Amino acid sequence: MPIYEYLCRGCGAEFEAWVRKPDEKPACPECNGSELERKLSLPRLHTSGTHDLAMRAAKKRDAAQAKEAAYTQRQYELNHDD
């Protein structure tokens, strides 16, 4: 079942909807209108280059979070005599 993006001409809401049949048109979840325009959806590409970039960004983010967690734990230990 494809997921399509729609723009409601009545209220301007943008939303996604699953479409089971090609001739099926959903209703706007905001105003329940039927004047919808299907937007052009771009496919997501997963190449080795984009995967490598995503992995590097995730590792950098994880390292920063680990450093922050270690700092917070150390500050807690220094300031609390339990």
Phi and psi in radians as a Rosetta constraint file:
Dihedral C 1 N 2 CA 2 C 2 CIRCULARHARMONIC -1.347 0.35
Dihedral N 2 CA 2 C 2 N 3 CIRCULARHARMONIC 2.624 0.35
Dihedral C 2 N 3 CA 3 C 3 CIRCULARHARMONIC -1.841 0.35
Dihedral N 3 CA 3 C 3 N 4 CIRCULARHARMONIC 2.180 0.35
Dihedral C 3 N 4 CA 4 C 4 CIRCULARHARMONIC -1.969 0.35
Dihedral N 4 CA 4 C 4 N 5 CIRCULARHARMONIC 2.665 0.35
Dihedral C 4 N 5 CA 5 C 5 CIRCULARHARMONIC -1.759 0.35
Dihedral N 5 CA 5 C 5 N 6 CIRCULARHARMONIC 2.401 0.35
Dihedral C 5 N 6 CA 6 C 6 CIRCULARHARMONIC -2.238 0.35
Dihedral N 6 CA 6 C 6 N 7 CIRCULARHARMONIC 2.694 0.35
Dihedral C 6 N 7 CA 7 C 7 CIRCULARHARMONIC -2.155 0.35
Dihedral N 7 CA 7 C 7 N 8 CIRCULARHARMONIC 2.182 0.35
Dihedral C 7 N 8 CA 8 C 8 CIRCULARHARMONIC -1.456 0.35
Dihedral N 8 CA 8 C 8 N 9 CIRCULARHARMONIC 2.162 0.35
Dihedral C 8 N 9 CA 9 C 9 CIRCULARHARMONIC -1.293 0.35
Dihedral N 9 CA 9 C 9 N 10 CIRCULARHARMONIC -0.389 0.35
Dihedral C 9 N 10 CA 10 C 10 CIRCULARHARMONIC -1.292 0.35
Dihedral N 10 CA 10 C 10 N 11 CIRCULARHARMONIC -0.863 0.35
Dihedral C 10 N 11 CA 11 C 11 CIRCULARHARMONIC -2.050 0.35
Dihedral N 11 CA 11 C 11 N 12 CIRCULARHARMONIC -0.138 0.35
Dihedral C 11 N 12 CA 12 C 12 CIRCULARHARMONIC 1.471 0.35
Dihedral N 12 CA 12 C 12 N 13 CIRCULARHARMONIC 0.112 0.35
Dihedral C 12 N 13 CA 13 C 13 CIRCULARHARMONIC -1.255 0.35
Dihedral N 13 CA 13 C 13 N 14 CIRCULARHARMONIC 2.496 0.35
Dihedral C 13 N 14 CA 14 C 14 CIRCULARHARMONIC -1.940 0.35
Dihedral N 14 CA 14 C 14 N 15 CIRCULARHARMONIC 2.386 0.35
Dihedral C 14 N 15 CA 15 C 15 CIRCULARHARMONIC -2.714 0.35
Dihedral N 15 CA 15 C 15 N 16 CIRCULARHARMONIC 2.896 0.35
Dihedral C 15 N 16 CA 16 C 16 CIRCULARHARMONIC -1.933 0.35
Dihedral N 16 CA 16 C 16 N 17 CIRCULARHARMONIC 2.596 0.35
Dihedral C 16 N 17 CA 17 C 17 CIRCULARHARMONIC -2.579 0.35
Dihedral N 17 CA 17 C 17 N 18 CIRCULARHARMONIC 2.505 0.35
Dihedral C 17 N 18 CA 18 C 18 CIRCULARHARMONIC -1.382 0.35
Dihedral N 18 CA 18 C 18 N 19 CIRCULARHARMONIC 2.379 0.35
Dihedral C 18 N 19 CA 19 C 19 CIRCULARHARMONIC -2.114 0.35
Dihedral N 19 CA 19 C 19 N 20 CIRCULARHARMONIC 2.062 0.35
Dihedral C 19 N 20 CA 20 C 20 CIRCULARHARMONIC -1.484 0.35
Dihedral N 20 CA 20 C 20 N 21 CIRCULARHARMONIC -0.597 0.35
Dihedral C 20 N 21 CA 21 C 21 CIRCULARHARMONIC -2.133 0.35
Dihedral N 21 CA 21 C 21 N 22 CIRCULARHARMONIC 2.541 0.35
Dihedral C 21 N 22 CA 22 C 22 CIRCULARHARMONIC -1.042 0.35
Dihedral N 22 CA 22 C 22 N 23 CIRCULARHARMONIC -0.557 0.35
Dihedral C 22 N 23 CA 23 C 23 CIRCULARHARMONIC -1.580 0.35
Dihedral N 23 CA 23 C 23 N 24 CIRCULARHARMONIC -0.011 0.35
Dihedral C 23 N 24 CA 24 C 24 CIRCULARHARMONIC -1.371 0.35
Dihedral N 24 CA 24 C 24 N 25 CIRCULARHARMONIC 2.338 0.35
Dihedral C 24 N 25 CA 25 C 25 CIRCULARHARMONIC -2.140 0.35
Dihedral N 25 CA 25 C 25 N 26 CIRCULARHARMONIC 2.210 0.35
Dihedral C 25 N 26 CA 26 C 26 CIRCULARHARMONIC -1.344 0.35
Dihedral N 26 CA 26 C 26 N 27 CIRCULARHARMONIC 2.994 0.35
Dihedral C 26 N 27 CA 27 C 27 CIRCULARHARMONIC -1.767 0.35
Dihedral N 27 CA 27 C 27 N 28 CIRCULARHARMONIC 2.658 0.35
Dihedral C 27 N 28 CA 28 C 28 CIRCULARHARMONIC -1.141 0.35
Dihedral N 28 CA 28 C 28 N 29 CIRCULARHARMONIC 2.257 0.35
Dihedral C 28 N 29 CA 29 C 29 CIRCULARHARMONIC -1.231 0.35
Dihedral N 29 CA 29 C 29 N 30 CIRCULARHARMONIC -0.348 0.35
Dihedral C 29 N 30 CA 30 C 30 CIRCULARHARMONIC -1.461 0.35
Dihedral N 30 CA 30 C 30 N 31 CIRCULARHARMONIC -0.918 0.35
Dihedral C 30 N 31 CA 31 C 31 CIRCULARHARMONIC -2.021 0.35
Dihedral N 31 CA 31 C 31 N 32 CIRCULARHARMONIC -0.004 0.35
Dihedral C 31 N 32 CA 32 C 32 CIRCULARHARMONIC 1.099 0.35
Dihedral N 32 CA 32 C 32 N 33 CIRCULARHARMONIC 0.400 0.35
Dihedral C 32 N 33 CA 33 C 33 CIRCULARHARMONIC -1.384 0.35
Dihedral N 33 CA 33 C 33 N 34 CIRCULARHARMONIC 2.868 0.35
Dihedral C 33 N 34 CA 34 C 34 CIRCULARHARMONIC -2.064 0.35
Dihedral N 34 CA 34 C 34 N 35 CIRCULARHARMONIC 0.040 0.35
Dihedral C 34 N 35 CA 35 C 35 CIRCULARHARMONIC -1.497 0.35
Dihedral N 35 CA 35 C 35 N 36 CIRCULARHARMONIC 1.483 0.35
Dihedral C 35 N 36 CA 36 C 36 CIRCULARHARMONIC -1.985 0.35
Dihedral N 36 CA 36 C 36 N 37 CIRCULARHARMONIC 2.581 0.35
Dihedral C 36 N 37 CA 37 C 37 CIRCULARHARMONIC -2.083 0.35
Dihedral N 37 CA 37 C 37 N 38 CIRCULARHARMONIC 2.153 0.35
Dihedral C 37 N 38 CA 38 C 38 CIRCULARHARMONIC -1.381 0.35
Dihedral N 38 CA 38 C 38 N 39 CIRCULARHARMONIC 2.219 0.35
Dihedral C 38 N 39 CA 39 C 39 CIRCULARHARMONIC -1.514 0.35
Dihedral N 39 CA 39 C 39 N 40 CIRCULARHARMONIC 2.762 0.35
Dihedral C 39 N 40 CA 40 C 40 CIRCULARHARMONIC -1.367 0.35
Dihedral N 40 CA 40 C 40 N 41 CIRCULARHARMONIC 2.103 0.35
Dihedral C 40 N 41 CA 41 C 41 CIRCULARHARMONIC -1.758 0.35
Dihedral N 41 CA 41 C 41 N 42 CIRCULARHARMONIC 2.278 0.35
Dihedral C 41 N 42 CA 42 C 42 CIRCULARHARMONIC -1.611 0.35
Dihedral N 42 CA 42 C 42 N 43 CIRCULARHARMONIC 2.348 0.35
Dihedral C 42 N 43 CA 43 C 43 CIRCULARHARMONIC -1.240 0.35
Dihedral N 43 CA 43 C 43 N 44 CIRCULARHARMONIC 2.631 0.35
Dihedral C 43 N 44 CA 44 C 44 CIRCULARHARMONIC -1.585 0.35
Dihedral N 44 CA 44 C 44 N 45 CIRCULARHARMONIC 2.289 0.35
Dihedral C 44 N 45 CA 45 C 45 CIRCULARHARMONIC -1.792 0.35
Dihedral N 45 CA 45 C 45 N 46 CIRCULARHARMONIC 2.331 0.35
Dihedral C 45 N 46 CA 46 C 46 CIRCULARHARMONIC -2.063 0.35
Dihedral N 46 CA 46 C 46 N 47 CIRCULARHARMONIC 1.770 0.35
Dihedral C 46 N 47 CA 47 C 47 CIRCULARHARMONIC -1.936 0.35
Dihedral N 47 CA 47 C 47 N 48 CIRCULARHARMONIC 3.014 0.35
Dihedral C 47 N 48 CA 48 C 48 CIRCULARHARMONIC -1.130 0.35
Dihedral N 48 CA 48 C 48 N 49 CIRCULARHARMONIC -0.572 0.35
Dihedral C 48 N 49 CA 49 C 49 CIRCULARHARMONIC -1.163 0.35
Dihedral N 49 CA 49 C 49 N 50 CIRCULARHARMONIC -0.807 0.35
Dihedral C 49 N 50 CA 50 C 50 CIRCULARHARMONIC -1.210 0.35
Dihedral N 50 CA 50 C 50 N 51 CIRCULARHARMONIC -0.577 0.35
Dihedral C 50 N 51 CA 51 C 51 CIRCULARHARMONIC -1.134 0.35
Dihedral N 51 CA 51 C 51 N 52 CIRCULARHARMONIC -0.775 0.35
Dihedral C 51 N 52 CA 52 C 52 CIRCULARHARMONIC -1.090 0.35
Dihedral N 52 CA 52 C 52 N 53 CIRCULARHARMONIC -0.722 0.35
Dihedral C 52 N 53 CA 53 C 53 CIRCULARHARMONIC -1.094 0.35
Dihedral N 53 CA 53 C 53 N 54 CIRCULARHARMONIC -0.754 0.35
Dihedral C 53 N 54 CA 54 C 54 CIRCULARHARMONIC -1.123 0.35
Dihedral N 54 CA 54 C 54 N 55 CIRCULARHARMONIC -0.698 0.35
Dihedral C 54 N 55 CA 55 C 55 CIRCULARHARMONIC -1.180 0.35
Dihedral N 55 CA 55 C 55 N 56 CIRCULARHARMONIC -0.714 0.35
Dihedral C 55 N 56 CA 56 C 56 CIRCULARHARMONIC -1.108 0.35
Dihedral N 56 CA 56 C 56 N 57 CIRCULARHARMONIC -0.727 0.35
Dihedral C 56 N 57 CA 57 C 57 CIRCULARHARMONIC -1.132 0.35
Dihedral N 57 CA 57 C 57 N 58 CIRCULARHARMONIC -0.691 0.35
Dihedral C 57 N 58 CA 58 C 58 CIRCULARHARMONIC -1.156 0.35
Dihedral N 58 CA 58 C 58 N 59 CIRCULARHARMONIC -0.727 0.35
Dihedral C 58 N 59 CA 59 C 59 CIRCULARHARMONIC -1.126 0.35
Dihedral N 59 CA 59 C 59 N 60 CIRCULARHARMONIC -0.709 0.35
Dihedral C 59 N 60 CA 60 C 60 CIRCULARHARMONIC -1.116 0.35
Dihedral N 60 CA 60 C 60 N 61 CIRCULARHARMONIC -0.767 0.35
Dihedral C 60 N 61 CA 61 C 61 CIRCULARHARMONIC -1.100 0.35
Dihedral N 61 CA 61 C 61 N 62 CIRCULARHARMONIC -0.773 0.35
Dihedral C 61 N 62 CA 62 C 62 CIRCULARHARMONIC -1.129 0.35
Dihedral N 62 CA 62 C 62 N 63 CIRCULARHARMONIC -0.682 0.35
Dihedral C 62 N 63 CA 63 C 63 CIRCULARHARMONIC -1.125 0.35
Dihedral N 63 CA 63 C 63 N 64 CIRCULARHARMONIC -0.722 0.35
Dihedral C 63 N 64 CA 64 C 64 CIRCULARHARMONIC -1.139 0.35
Dihedral N 64 CA 64 C 64 N 65 CIRCULARHARMONIC -0.698 0.35
Dihedral C 64 N 65 CA 65 C 65 CIRCULARHARMONIC -1.178 0.35
Dihedral N 65 CA 65 C 65 N 66 CIRCULARHARMONIC -0.664 0.35
Dihedral C 65 N 66 CA 66 C 66 CIRCULARHARMONIC -1.160 0.35
Dihedral N 66 CA 66 C 66 N 67 CIRCULARHARMONIC -0.703 0.35
Dihedral C 66 N 67 CA 67 C 67 CIRCULARHARMONIC -1.109 0.35
Dihedral N 67 CA 67 C 67 N 68 CIRCULARHARMONIC -0.753 0.35
Dihedral C 67 N 68 CA 68 C 68 CIRCULARHARMONIC -1.131 0.35
Dihedral N 68 CA 68 C 68 N 69 CIRCULARHARMONIC -0.716 0.35
Dihedral C 68 N 69 CA 69 C 69 CIRCULARHARMONIC -1.142 0.35
Dihedral N 69 CA 69 C 69 N 70 CIRCULARHARMONIC -0.712 0.35
Dihedral C 69 N 70 CA 70 C 70 CIRCULARHARMONIC -1.136 0.35
Dihedral N 70 CA 70 C 70 N 71 CIRCULARHARMONIC -0.721 0.35
Dihedral C 70 N 71 CA 71 C 71 CIRCULARHARMONIC -1.104 0.35
Dihedral N 71 CA 71 C 71 N 72 CIRCULARHARMONIC -0.791 0.35
Dihedral C 71 N 72 CA 72 C 72 CIRCULARHARMONIC -1.094 0.35
Dihedral N 72 CA 72 C 72 N 73 CIRCULARHARMONIC -0.738 0.35
Dihedral C 72 N 73 CA 73 C 73 CIRCULARHARMONIC -1.114 0.35
Dihedral N 73 CA 73 C 73 N 74 CIRCULARHARMONIC -0.744 0.35
Dihedral C 73 N 74 CA 74 C 74 CIRCULARHARMONIC -1.122 0.35
Dihedral N 74 CA 74 C 74 N 75 CIRCULARHARMONIC -0.743 0.35
Dihedral C 74 N 75 CA 75 C 75 CIRCULARHARMONIC -1.099 0.35
Dihedral N 75 CA 75 C 75 N 76 CIRCULARHARMONIC -0.670 0.35
Dihedral C 75 N 76 CA 76 C 76 CIRCULARHARMONIC -1.104 0.35
Dihedral N 76 CA 76 C 76 N 77 CIRCULARHARMONIC -0.790 0.35
Dihedral C 76 N 77 CA 77 C 77 CIRCULARHARMONIC -1.134 0.35
Dihedral N 77 CA 77 C 77 N 78 CIRCULARHARMONIC -0.637 0.35
Dihedral C 77 N 78 CA 78 C 78 CIRCULARHARMONIC -1.236 0.35
Dihedral N 78 CA 78 C 78 N 79 CIRCULARHARMONIC -0.530 0.35
Dihedral C 78 N 79 CA 79 C 79 CIRCULARHARMONIC -1.763 0.35
Dihedral N 79 CA 79 C 79 N 80 CIRCULARHARMONIC -0.024 0.35
Dihedral C 79 N 80 CA 80 C 80 CIRCULARHARMONIC -2.241 0.35
Dihedral N 80 CA 80 C 80 N 81 CIRCULARHARMONIC 2.075 0.35
Dihedral C 80 N 81 CA 81 C 81 CIRCULARHARMONIC -1.783 0.35
Dihedral N 81 CA 81 C 81 N 82 CIRCULARHARMONIC 1.530 0.35
